[in-house]
Amino acid sequence: MPLGILLILVAGGITGIVLLLHLTGHSRPFEIDGEATARREWLRHNPGDEIREAHVAPGGRAALIVTTQGAGLLWSFGADTTAHDLRRARVRQVRRGLRVIFGDFAAPSVTLRLPPEARAHWAARIEGAAS
């Protein structure tokens, strides 16, 4: 088979798969729709933790989790979630929300899109958890 035809078939196949996944809803960002979801997702990442509090951000894309081991941040990462502790975290205000800098090469930073009225509250909670 000529290389040109093979490239067209491969590109068409990949495009078809992407389109199929999008049309069936598998490209939607994960929504943390409440405290129960935040707790379940945190325990999926950190099964041994005992959760004291879970605070979901407006918009459902992040949650601040307080455990007996310390505080952490859970956030939507595509169609899944990811979790990281806040022991060495720093917070910076950015145009659309807050940038949380973890100081870890595995997860250097994340930008939380928050409405202006929630930014100061979340910054104080994150900085309080880091100290």
C-alpha positions in Angstrom: 0.0 0.0 0.0 1.4 3.4 -0.9 2.5 5.6 2.0 0.2 8.4 1.1 -2.9 6.2 1.3 -1.7 4.7 4.6 -1.3 8.2 6.1 -4.8 9.2 5.0 -6.2 6.1 6.5 -4.4 6.6 9.8 -5.3 10.3 10.0 -8.9 9.5 9.1 -9.0 6.8 11.8 -7.7 9.0 14.5 -10.0 11.8 13.5 -12.9 9.4 13.6 -12.0 8.2 17.1 -11.7 11.7 18.4 -15.0 12.7 16.9 -16.7 9.6 18.3 -15.4 10.2 21.8 -16.5 13.8 21.7 -20.0 13.0 20.4 -20.5 10.4 23.1 -19.5 12.9 25.8 -16.2 11.4 26.8 -14.3 14.7 26.2 -16.3 16.6 28.8 -14.3 17.9 31.8 -15.0 16.1 35.0 -17.4 18.0 37.3 -17.0 17.9 41.1 -20.7 18.3 41.7 -20.7 18.2 45.5 -18.9 17.3 48.7 -19.7 13.6 48.3 -18.0 13.5 44.8 -15.0 15.4 46.1 -14.6 12.9 49.0 -15.0 9.9 46.7 -12.4 11.3 44.2 -9.9 12.2 46.9 -10.2 8.7 48.4 -9.6 7.2 45.0 -6.3 9.0 44.9 -5.4 8.7 48.6 -7.2 5.6 49.9 -5.8 5.8 53.5 -6.8 9.4 54.3 -9.5 10.4 56.8 -11.3 13.4 55.4 -12.4 16.1 57.8 -13.7 18.7 55.3 -14.4 19.1 51.6 -15.0 22.5 50.0 -16.0 22.5 46.4 -15.1 25.6 44.3 -17.8 27.5 42.4 -18.0 25.9 39.0 -17.2 22.4 40.2 -13.7 22.2 38.8 -11.8 22.0 42.1 -12.1 21.1 45.8 -10.1 21.9 48.9 -9.8 18.8 51.0 -8.8 18.8 54.7 -7.6 15.4 56.0 -6.0 14.3 59.2 -2.7 14.2 57.3 -3.1 17.9 56.1 -4.9 19.7 53.3 -4.9 19.0 49.6 -6.3 20.2 46.4 -8.5 18.1 44.0 -9.1 19.4 40.6 -10.6 18.4 37.3 -8.0 17.3 34.8 -9.8 16.5 31.6 -12.4 13.7 32.1 -10.7 12.7 35.4 -9.4 14.3 38.6 -6.0 14.7 40.1 -5.0 15.4 43.7 -2.0 17.0 45.4 -1.1 18.0 48.9 -0.7 21.7 49.9 2.2 21.5 52.3 4.5 23.7 50.3 2.0 25.5 48.1 2.0 29.2 47.3 -0.9 31.1 45.7 -0.8 33.9 43.1 -3.7 35.9 41.9 -4.1 35.8 38.1 -6.6 37.4 35.7 -9.0 34.4 35.7 -8.5 33.1 39.2 -5.7 31.7 41.3 -2.5 30.0 40.4 -1.5 27.4 43.0 2.3 26.7 42.8 3.1 23.3 44.4 6.9 23.4 44.3 6.9 19.9 43.0 8.2 18.8 39.5 5.3 16.3 39.2 2.7 19.0 39.4 4.4 22.4 39.2 1.2 24.5 39.3 -2.5 24.6 38.5 -4.8 27.6 37.7 -8.1 27.5 39.4 -10.7 29.5 37.6 -12.7 31.2 40.3 -15.1 34.2 40.3 -13.6 37.4 41.8 -15.7 37.1 44.9 -14.3 33.6 45.7 -10.6 34.3 45.1 -9.6 35.9 48.4 -11.5 33.2 50.3 -9.8 30.4 48.5 -6.4 32.0 48.6 -6.7 32.3 52.4 -7.8 28.7 52.8 -4.9 27.4 50.6 -2.3 29.6 52.2 -3.6 28.6 55.6 -3.4 24.9 54.7 0.2 25.3 53.4 1.5 26.9 56.7 
